[in-house]
Amino acid sequence: MLEKYKKAEFGRCPRVLCSLQPLLPVGLSDVPQTKTVKLYCPRCEDIYNPKSSRHASIDGAYFGTSFPHMLFQVHANYLPTKTFDRYEPRIFGFKIHHIAEQHRWQDRAREEYQKRLIELQKSEE
């Protein structure tokens, strides 16, 4: 399995900031015939659906929930460094403040409540 990992036979992480990190198979359940196999990225520690229909038809319990973690316990030198890079949305080079989405939601909610109040006032007249 280590050779398959080194050759990236299970695919590569679709996340741009993972720099084409090879993926490993993992099950989401240890109970047979519950879930199909998924692909685990050891760099971003996220799980992805396999692109190949061949991989998508394999029972996830075959690999179990522990396989990638046991592999890196045995072969710790293959464990990639974790990525702390996060994509930061920008407009014309300026970072978008994380509160901006909340403010837009509050504005929409305020407009909705104002419409309701106007409708209530009209119905009372």
LUMDOBA-791698 format. One line per field, with one value per residue: residue number from 1; residue in one letter; z, y, x of N, C-alpha, C, CB in turn. Coordinates in pm, 1 decimal, always signed. Each point is the difference from the previous one (the first is absolute). Glycine has a CB too. Example, Ala and Ser with C-alpha at 12.3 -4.5 7.8 and 13.67 -1.06 7.14 Angstrom:
<nodes>
vexnu = c(1 | 2)
drenke = c(A | S)
nzz = c(+780.0 | -196.6)
nyy = c(-569.0 | +222.3)
nxx = c(+1319.0 | +154.2)
cazz = c(+0.0 | +6.0)
cayy = c(+119.0 | +119.0)
caxx = c(-89.0 | +82.0)
czz = c(+0.0 | +73.0)
cyy = c(+120.0 | +109.0)
cxx = c(+90.0 | -77.0)
cbzz = c(+124.6 | -214.5)
cbyy = c(-117.3 | -62.8)
cbxx = c(-189.2 | +118.4)
</nodes>
This chain:
<nodes>
vexnu = c(1 | 2 | 3 | 4 | 5 | 6 | 7 | 8 | 9 | 10 | 11 | 12 | 13 | 14 | 15 | 16 | 17 | 18 | 19 | 20 | 21 | 22 | 23 | 24 | 25 | 26 | 27 | 28 | 29 | 30 | 31 | 32 | 33 | 34 | 35 | 36 | 37 | 38 | 39 | 40 | 41 | 42 | 43 | 44 | 45 | 46 | 47 | 48 | 49 | 50 | 51 | 52 | 53 | 54 | 55 | 56 | 57 | 58 | 59 | 60 | 61 | 62 | 63 | 64 | 65 | 66 | 67 | 68 | 69 | 70 | 71 | 72 | 73 | 74 | 75 | 76 | 77 | 78 | 79 | 80 | 81 | 82 | 83 | 84 | 85 | 86 | 87 | 88 | 89 | 90 | 91 | 92 | 93 | 94 | 95 | 96 | 97 | 98 | 99 | 100 | 101 | 102 | 103 | 104 | 105 | 106 | 107 | 108 | 109 | 110 | 111 | 112 | 113 | 114 | 115 | 116 | 117 | 118 | 119 | 120 | 121 | 122 | 123 | 124 | 125)
drenke = c(M | L | E | K | Y | K | K | A | E | F | G | R | C | P | R | V | L | C | S | L | Q | P | L | L | P | V | G | L | S | D | V | P | Q | T | K | T | V | K | L | Y | C | P | R | C | E | D | I | Y | N | P | K | S | S | R | H | A | S | I | D | G | A | Y | F | G | T | S | F | P | H | M | L | F | Q | V | H | A | N | Y | L | P | T | K | T | F | D | R | Y | E | P | R | I | F | G | F | K | I | H | H | I | A | E | Q | H | R | W | Q | D | R | A | R | E | E | Y | Q | K | R | L | I | E | L | Q | K | S | E | E)
nzz = c(+0.0 | -58.9 | -312.2 | +16.5 | +140.4 | -231.3 | -231.0 | +157.3 | -4.7 | +143.8 | -248.9 | +45.0 | +254.4 | -237.4 | +207.6 | -259.1 | +279.5 | -103.0 | -219.4 | -159.7 | +346.4 | -176.1 | +74.9 | +216.7 | -133.6 | +247.7 | +24.8 | +42.8 | +156.3 | +140.5 | -169.1 | -251.2 | -167.6 | +141.6 | -259.1 | -300.9 | +122.5 | +112.4 | -156.4 | +316.9 | -151.2 | +215.6 | -85.6 | +129.4 | +223.3 | -308.9 | -13.8 | -327.2 | -50.1 | -81.4 | -237.6 | +22.6 | -59.3 | +140.0 | +264.5 | -9.7 | +55.9 | +293.5 | +216.4 | +94.0 | +120.4 | -208.9 | +196.1 | +271.9 | +43.2 | -46.3 | -330.8 | +63.5 | +293.7 | -83.8 | -220.1 | +224.3 | +221.6 | -222.8 | -101.0 | +287.1 | -302.1 | -110.4 | +225.6 | -282.5 | +211.8 | +108.8 | -278.6 | +254.6 | -338.4 | +128.5 | -324.5 | +143.1 | -195.4 | -124.3 | -79.6 | -184.7 | +163.9 | +216.6 | +165.6 | -107.6 | +316.1 | +46.8 | -4.9 | -332.7 | +94.3 | +233.1 | -199.2 | -190.8 | +246.4 | +89.9 | -288.5 | -5.8 | +283.4 | -80.8 | -248.8 | +171.7 | +208.1 | -224.8 | -119.7 | +283.7 | +42.4 | -272.1 | +69.6 | +280.2 | -130.4 | -208.0 | +226.9 | +174.6 | -260.1)
nyy = c(-120.0 | +115.8 | -38.9 | +156.1 | +250.4 | +30.1 | +10.9 | +247.5 | -345.7 | +227.7 | +236.1 | +198.7 | +89.2 | +71.5 | +175.7 | +189.1 | -82.5 | -320.3 | +138.9 | -227.2 | -94.8 | -294.7 | +11.2 | -205.3 | -154.6 | +160.4 | -239.9 | +274.3 | -304.6 | -175.4 | -57.6 | -204.4 | +229.0 | +325.7 | +111.8 | -96.0 | -7.3 | +303.5 | +43.8 | +37.3 | +285.5 | -166.7 | +320.4 | +32.5 | -263.7 | -28.3 | -283.2 | +55.9 | -160.1 | -206.3 | +223.2 | -316.1 | -48.7 | -147.8 | +163.5 | -33.3 | -330.3 | +25.1 | -94.0 | +312.4 | -301.0 | -18.2 | +217.3 | -59.9 | +275.0 | -106.9 | +30.1 | +272.8 | -88.0 | -261.2 | +165.2 | +189.8 | -242.8 | -98.9 | +277.6 | +229.7 | +27.6 | +38.7 | +250.4 | +209.2 | +181.5 | -19.8 | +160.0 | +218.5 | +46.2 | +130.1 | +29.5 | +304.7 | -4.0 | +215.0 | +181.8 | +55.0 | -253.3 | -31.0 | -289.4 | -21.5 | +139.1 | -327.5 | +250.6 | -56.7 | -230.3 | +175.5 | +237.9 | -190.9 | -104.1 | +293.1 | +78.2 | -244.8 | +70.1 | +298.7 | -89.7 | -199.5 | +219.2 | +206.1 | -213.9 | -47.2 | +305.3 | +24.8 | -244.9 | +125.1 | +273.2 | -145.1 | -165.9 | +272.7 | +137.0)
nxx = c(+82.4 | +296.9 | -53.9 | -276.6 | +142.6 | +210.5 | -227.0 | -186.7 | -133.2 | -196.1 | +59.9 | +198.9 | -168.6 | -237.7 | +203.5 | +122.4 | +122.6 | +83.5 | +229.3 | -244.6 | -73.8 | +47.2 | -314.4 | +82.6 | -256.1 | -132.0 | -219.0 | -162.0 | +37.3 | +234.6 | -299.8 | +135.1 | -142.8 | +84.1 | +115.0 | +58.8 | +278.3 | -37.6 | +258.6 | +111.0 | +104.4 | +229.8 | -63.4 | -278.0 | +7.3 | -198.0 | -122.1 | +39.4 | -267.8 | +251.4 | -0.6 | -51.1 | -329.2 | +262.5 | -56.3 | -319.6 | +24.1 | +188.4 | -235.5 | +104.8 | +39.9 | +262.3 | +127.6 | -165.9 | -88.8 | +323.2 | +68.8 | +117.7 | +83.3 | +167.0 | +163.2 | +114.3 | +71.9 | +206.9 | +113.6 | +67.4 | +128.9 | -318.3 | -70.9 | -33.0 | +134.8 | -310.5 | -37.4 | +24.8 | -97.8 | -284.2 | -43.1 | +63.8 | -296.0 | +213.1 | -249.2 | +296.0 | +214.4 | -255.6 | +60.5 | -309.4 | +35.9 | -28.8 | -220.5 | -50.7 | -195.0 | -119.3 | -72.9 | -168.1 | -173.6 | -78.0 | -109.9 | -198.0 | -121.1 | -71.2 | -169.1 | -174.4 | -90.6 | -93.7 | -201.4 | -132.6 | -61.8 | -155.1 | -190.2 | -88.1 | -89.1 | -193.2 | -151.8 | -77.5 | -152.6)
cazz = c(+0.0 | +2.1 | -139.5 | -66.1 | +51.0 | -61.3 | -142.3 | -2.4 | -74.6 | +45.4 | -41.3 | +70.0 | +66.3 | -90.6 | +60.7 | -60.5 | +99.3 | +41.4 | -96.0 | -59.4 | +100.9 | -24.8 | +91.0 | +49.3 | +22.2 | +139.0 | +17.1 | +98.2 | +96.6 | +6.5 | -21.4 | -143.9 | -86.3 | +51.0 | -80.9 | -95.6 | +34.6 | -25.9 | -12.1 | +109.0 | -26.1 | +126.6 | +17.9 | +50.1 | +86.5 | -44.7 | -68.7 | -129.7 | -75.8 | -108.5 | -135.8 | -73.3 | +37.8 | +53.2 | +142.6 | +65.1 | +23.9 | +103.0 | +135.0 | +84.1 | +115.1 | -41.2 | +48.7 | +136.4 | +33.4 | +57.1 | -89.6 | -28.6 | +123.2 | +32.9 | -98.6 | +38.2 | +125.1 | -37.9 | -92.2 | +39.0 | -89.8 | -114.9 | +44.2 | -48.7 | +94.4 | -7.2 | -62.5 | +76.2 | -97.2 | -21.2 | -105.6 | +51.2 | -109.4 | -12.4 | -107.8 | -39.9 | +90.8 | +139.2 | +65.6 | +38.8 | +143.4 | +27.8 | +47.9 | -114.3 | -29.3 | +106.0 | -23.8 | -112.3 | +51.3 | +85.1 | -88.2 | -61.9 | +104.9 | +31.7 | -110.4 | +8.0 | +113.1 | -37.1 | -90.0 | +82.3 | +77.4 | -92.5 | -31.8 | +119.3 | +13.0 | -104.4 | +32.4 | +113.8 | -43.3)
cayy = c(+120.0 | +115.5 | +24.6 | +62.7 | +137.2 | +75.8 | +18.6 | +73.3 | -80.8 | +30.6 | +136.5 | +110.0 | +89.9 | +104.5 | +131.9 | +66.1 | +27.4 | -125.1 | -25.1 | -133.9 | -100.5 | -129.9 | -36.1 | -137.1 | -44.3 | -6.9 | -27.9 | +84.7 | -91.0 | -131.8 | -97.2 | -31.2 | +38.3 | +121.3 | +113.7 | -31.6 | +56.0 | +142.0 | +27.0 | +85.9 | +79.5 | +17.7 | +137.1 | +85.7 | -87.2 | +0.1 | -122.1 | +30.3 | -109.6 | -40.1 | +30.3 | -125.7 | -84.1 | -122.5 | +23.5 | +33.8 | -120.6 | -81.1 | +17.6 | +76.1 | -80.1 | -76.3 | +76.4 | +41.0 | +141.2 | +21.9 | -35.2 | +100.9 | +39.8 | -107.1 | +4.6 | +105.3 | -39.2 | -90.0 | +71.7 | +140.6 | +87.9 | +34.5 | +91.2 | +134.9 | +109.7 | +54.7 | +130.9 | +98.4 | +101.6 | +11.9 | +94.1 | +120.8 | +73.2 | +139.9 | +80.5 | +96.7 | -9.8 | +25.4 | -113.5 | +16.8 | -25.1 | -115.0 | +47.5 | +51.5 | -90.1 | +19.4 | +129.2 | -17.1 | -76.3 | +90.1 | +94.2 | -72.2 | -25.7 | +128.2 | +31.9 | -92.9 | +41.6 | +125.2 | -36.1 | -61.2 | +107.0 | +77.5 | -83.9 | -2.9 | +131.3 | +9.2 | -90.4 | +56.8 | +118.4)
caxx = c(-82.4 | +89.4 | +39.4 | -115.1 | -5.5 | +109.6 | -32.3 | -127.5 | -96.8 | -135.6 | -29.0 | +66.2 | -94.5 | -48.6 | +19.3 | +115.5 | +103.1 | +64.7 | +108.6 | -12.2 | +32.4 | -64.7 | -108.6 | -6.2 | -137.8 | -45.5 | -141.7 | -67.9 | -59.5 | +63.4 | -106.7 | -6.7 | -112.5 | -63.7 | +45.4 | +106.3 | +130.7 | +25.6 | +143.3 | +47.3 | +120.0 | +71.4 | +49.0 | -108.8 | -79.5 | -138.9 | -40.9 | -59.4 | -58.4 | +89.9 | -45.2 | -10.8 | -114.1 | +59.4 | +23.3 | -126.7 | -79.4 | +65.9 | -53.6 | +91.5 | +42.0 | +118.0 | +115.0 | -28.6 | +16.6 | +133.2 | +110.2 | +102.8 | +66.9 | +93.9 | +107.9 | +93.5 | +65.1 | +109.3 | +88.7 | -15.4 | +75.9 | -85.0 | -105.8 | +31.5 | -19.8 | -135.9 | -9.6 | -75.6 | -39.4 | -144.1 | -34.9 | -64.3 | -63.3 | +40.8 | -56.7 | +103.1 | +113.3 | -37.4 | -63.8 | -140.0 | -9.4 | -86.0 | -130.1 | -76.0 | -112.0 | -99.4 | -65.1 | -93.7 | -112.9 | -77.3 | -70.1 | -112.4 | -99.4 | -63.3 | -91.8 | -113.1 | -83.0 | -65.8 | -110.1 | -104.2 | -64.4 | -83.3 | -116.2 | -84.7 | -63.5 | -102.3 | -110.8 | -72.1 | -76.1)
czz = c(+0.0 | -141.7 | -76.9 | +44.0 | -67.8 | -147.9 | -19.8 | -80.9 | +43.1 | -35.2 | +84.2 | +55.1 | -96.3 | +54.3 | -51.3 | +100.6 | +53.1 | -97.3 | -50.5 | +94.5 | -35.3 | +108.5 | +42.0 | +19.3 | +149.4 | +0.3 | +102.4 | +107.6 | -3.2 | -19.4 | -150.0 | -63.9 | +54.5 | -88.6 | -97.5 | +41.6 | -37.7 | -7.1 | +99.8 | -42.7 | +133.1 | +23.1 | +57.7 | +94.2 | -34.4 | -78.6 | -126.1 | -59.3 | -111.6 | -136.2 | -77.5 | +48.9 | +57.4 | +150.3 | +74.1 | +31.5 | +108.2 | +137.0 | +87.8 | +120.3 | -33.2 | +49.2 | +144.8 | +23.2 | +43.1 | -97.9 | -23.1 | +123.1 | +45.4 | -96.4 | +39.8 | +138.0 | -29.7 | -84.5 | +24.4 | -92.7 | -124.1 | +37.1 | -45.5 | +109.5 | -19.5 | -64.6 | +87.0 | -91.0 | -17.9 | -111.2 | +64.5 | -116.6 | +2.7 | -114.6 | -27.0 | +99.8 | +146.2 | +57.0 | +35.0 | +147.1 | +26.1 | +49.9 | -117.0 | -32.3 | +103.9 | -19.9 | -115.2 | +45.7 | +85.6 | -83.9 | -65.7 | +101.8 | +35.5 | -108.1 | +5.1 | +113.5 | -29.3 | -92.8 | +78.9 | +80.8 | -88.1 | -34.9 | +118.7 | +18.0 | -102.9 | +33.3 | +118.1 | -42.2 | -62.5)
cyy = c(+125.7 | +35.7 | +67.6 | +145.5 | +85.4 | +27.8 | +77.2 | -74.0 | +24.8 | +142.6 | +100.6 | +94.3 | +110.4 | +141.6 | +60.7 | +17.4 | -125.9 | -42.9 | -144.3 | -112.2 | -132.4 | -32.4 | -145.9 | -40.3 | -7.4 | -32.6 | +94.9 | -83.3 | -131.2 | -111.3 | -26.8 | +42.7 | +119.4 | +118.8 | -48.4 | +71.2 | +148.1 | +18.0 | +107.5 | +72.2 | +21.7 | +142.4 | +89.8 | -75.5 | +5.8 | -127.3 | +38.4 | -124.9 | -38.0 | +34.6 | -128.1 | -81.0 | -132.7 | +14.9 | +22.7 | -123.0 | -90.0 | +33.3 | +69.2 | -78.1 | -84.9 | +69.4 | +42.8 | +147.5 | +33.1 | -14.7 | +110.8 | +36.3 | -106.6 | +0.6 | +104.6 | -24.0 | -87.5 | +72.9 | +150.4 | +95.4 | +39.2 | +93.8 | +141.5 | +104.3 | +55.4 | +137.5 | +91.0 | +114.3 | -4.0 | +99.8 | +118.1 | +75.2 | +146.8 | +65.0 | +111.1 | +3.1 | +22.2 | -122.4 | +35.0 | -38.4 | -112.4 | +40.5 | +42.2 | -87.9 | +16.1 | +131.6 | -10.3 | -75.8 | +89.9 | +100.8 | -66.3 | -24.5 | +127.9 | +37.0 | -88.7 | +39.6 | +130.2 | -27.3 | -60.3 | +105.3 | +82.9 | -78.5 | -6.5 | +131.9 | +15.5 | -87.8 | +52.1 | +117.3 | -35.4)
cxx = c(+86.4 | +44.1 | -113.6 | -14.6 | +106.8 | -26.6 | -130.2 | -105.8 | -144.1 | -40.4 | +76.0 | -106.3 | -43.4 | +20.3 | +130.4 | +113.3 | +68.3 | +109.6 | +3.4 | +44.2 | -68.5 | -102.7 | +11.5 | -145.6 | -31.6 | -148.8 | -59.1 | -67.7 | +77.0 | -102.3 | -11.9 | -131.9 | -78.6 | +31.2 | +106.9 | +128.3 | +6.5 | +151.0 | +40.5 | +127.2 | +71.8 | +50.4 | -110.0 | -93.6 | -148.3 | -26.4 | -75.7 | -63.7 | +95.8 | -58.6 | -26.6 | -120.0 | +49.8 | +24.2 | -131.3 | -84.5 | +60.3 | -59.5 | +104.4 | +50.4 | +122.0 | +127.2 | -18.8 | +27.9 | +142.4 | +115.0 | +102.4 | +82.6 | +99.9 | +118.3 | +103.8 | +62.0 | +121.5 | +103.7 | -12.4 | +74.3 | -79.8 | -114.4 | +34.4 | -18.7 | -140.6 | +3.0 | -85.4 | -42.7 | -150.6 | -21.6 | -71.7 | -62.2 | +39.8 | -76.3 | +99.4 | +115.7 | -31.9 | -70.8 | -144.4 | -10.0 | -99.7 | -138.5 | -89.6 | -120.7 | -110.2 | -75.0 | -100.2 | -123.8 | -89.2 | -78.4 | -120.5 | -111.0 | -74.8 | -101.1 | -123.7 | -95.1 | -73.5 | -117.9 | -115.4 | -75.2 | -92.8 | -125.7 | -96.2 | -73.9 | -111.2 | -119.5 | -82.4 | -87.5 | -130.0)
cbzz = c(+120.8 | +230.5 | +7.3 | -13.1 | +221.6 | +163.6 | -49.8 | +23.0 | -26.9 | +185.7 | -75.7 | -149.6 | +224.1 | -82.5 | +206.9 | -157.4 | +61.0 | +109.7 | +114.0 | -221.7 | +176.8 | -115.7 | -107.6 | +113.2 | -215.3 | +75.7 | -60.1 | -176.4 | -26.4 | +153.2 | +209.0 | +42.3 | -72.4 | +231.7 | +187.8 | -186.0 | -32.8 | +118.4 | -244.0 | +171.5 | -201.9 | -17.7 | -192.0 | -211.2 | +180.0 | -7.2 | +218.3 | -36.8 | +54.9 | +143.9 | +3.8 | -34.2 | -179.5 | -223.9 | -54.3 | -119.1 | -237.3 | -137.3 | -26.2 | -73.6 | +80.6 | -203.4 | -232.6 | +72.9 | +66.5 | +209.4 | -107.5 | -179.2 | +64.8 | +92.9 | -180.3 | -139.8 | +122.2 | +8.0 | -172.9 | +234.3 | +81.9 | -99.0 | +200.7 | -230.2 | +0.2 | +205.4 | -229.8 | +209.5 | -117.7 | +241.6 | -174.6 | +193.2 | +4.8 | +91.8 | +63.8 | -113.0 | -186.5 | -46.0 | +91.7 | -236.8 | +49.8 | +52.0 | +214.6 | -90.3 | -108.4 | +158.5 | +84.7 | -163.4 | -4.0 | +181.9 | -42.2 | -161.3 | +90.3 | +122.6 | -140.8 | -92.8 | +154.7 | +25.5 | -187.2 | +13.1 | +153.0 | -93.6 | -158.3 | +106.4 | +86.7 | -169.3 | -86.6 | +150.1 | -33.7)
cbyy = c(-125.5 | -63.8 | -200.1 | -223.7 | -83.3 | -103.7 | -212.6 | +214.4 | -171.1 | -163.9 | -73.3 | -18.2 | -49.3 | -163.4 | -70.4 | +118.5 | +201.8 | -68.1 | +178.1 | +105.2 | +180.5 | -79.6 | +171.6 | +25.4 | -129.6 | +166.7 | -240.7 | +172.6 | +108.3 | +93.4 | +77.8 | -191.6 | -237.5 | -90.4 | +163.6 | -30.5 | -226.4 | +74.7 | -64.2 | -154.8 | +115.7 | -237.0 | -32.5 | +132.6 | +32.3 | +253.0 | -128.8 | +182.0 | +76.6 | -184.5 | +213.9 | -0.9 | +107.6 | -48.1 | +97.5 | +217.6 | +11.6 | -9.2 | -206.2 | +202.9 | -4.7 | -85.8 | +79.8 | -229.9 | +5.8 | -79.2 | -151.9 | +88.9 | +132.8 | -137.3 | -73.8 | +158.2 | +12.6 | -194.3 | -185.1 | -75.6 | -107.0 | -219.9 | -147.0 | -69.2 | +56.5 | -129.4 | -101.7 | -61.2 | -17.2 | -56.2 | -185.6 | +15.1 | -160.2 | -53.6 | -54.1 | +137.0 | +73.7 | +247.9 | -76.2 | -49.1 | +240.8 | -130.2 | +75.7 | +98.7 | -162.6 | -133.9 | +119.2 | +1.1 | -211.5 | -27.3 | +120.5 | -109.9 | -186.6 | +74.3 | +72.5 | -184.0 | -114.5 | +123.3 | -38.7 | -209.9 | +7.9 | +114.1 | -135.8 | -162.3 | +97.3 | +48.1 | -192.2 | -72.8 | +116.6)
cbxx = c(-179.9 | +78.6 | +153.6 | -115.0 | -88.1 | +158.6 | +120.3 | +126.1 | +176.6 | +29.3 | -224.8 | +204.5 | +106.3 | -166.7 | -129.1 | -153.8 | -128.0 | -213.4 | +129.7 | +37.6 | +25.4 | +208.3 | -148.0 | +224.5 | +8.0 | +177.1 | +36.7 | -35.1 | -228.0 | +174.5 | -123.9 | +152.0 | -15.0 | +13.7 | -51.4 | -169.2 | +106.4 | -214.9 | -4.3 | -102.0 | -107.4 | +65.5 | +160.5 | +13.3 | +168.6 | -5.0 | -11.7 | +169.3 | -235.2 | +87.6 | +130.4 | +249.3 | -142.7 | +108.5 | +224.3 | +5.2 | -74.6 | +213.9 | -145.8 | -117.2 | -236.5 | -123.8 | +42.2 | +52.4 | -239.1 | -94.0 | -157.8 | -147.3 | -203.1 | -188.9 | -159.8 | -132.4 | -220.8 | -158.2 | -21.4 | -25.6 | +209.0 | +57.7 | -52.5 | -68.9 | +248.4 | -67.1 | +26.6 | +125.8 | +222.6 | -53.1 | -17.4 | +163.9 | -192.0 | +229.5 | -242.4 | -176.6 | +133.6 | -20.0 | +222.7 | -87.1 | +58.3 | +204.6 | +108.2 | +211.0 | +157.9 | +142.7 | +205.6 | +191.7 | +138.3 | +170.9 | +216.0 | +158.7 | +142.3 | +207.3 | +194.4 | +145.4 | +158.9 | +217.9 | +163.5 | +135.8 | +198.9 | +204.4 | +141.3 | +157.8 | +215.2 | +177.6 | +136.1 | +185.7 | +209.1)
</nodes>
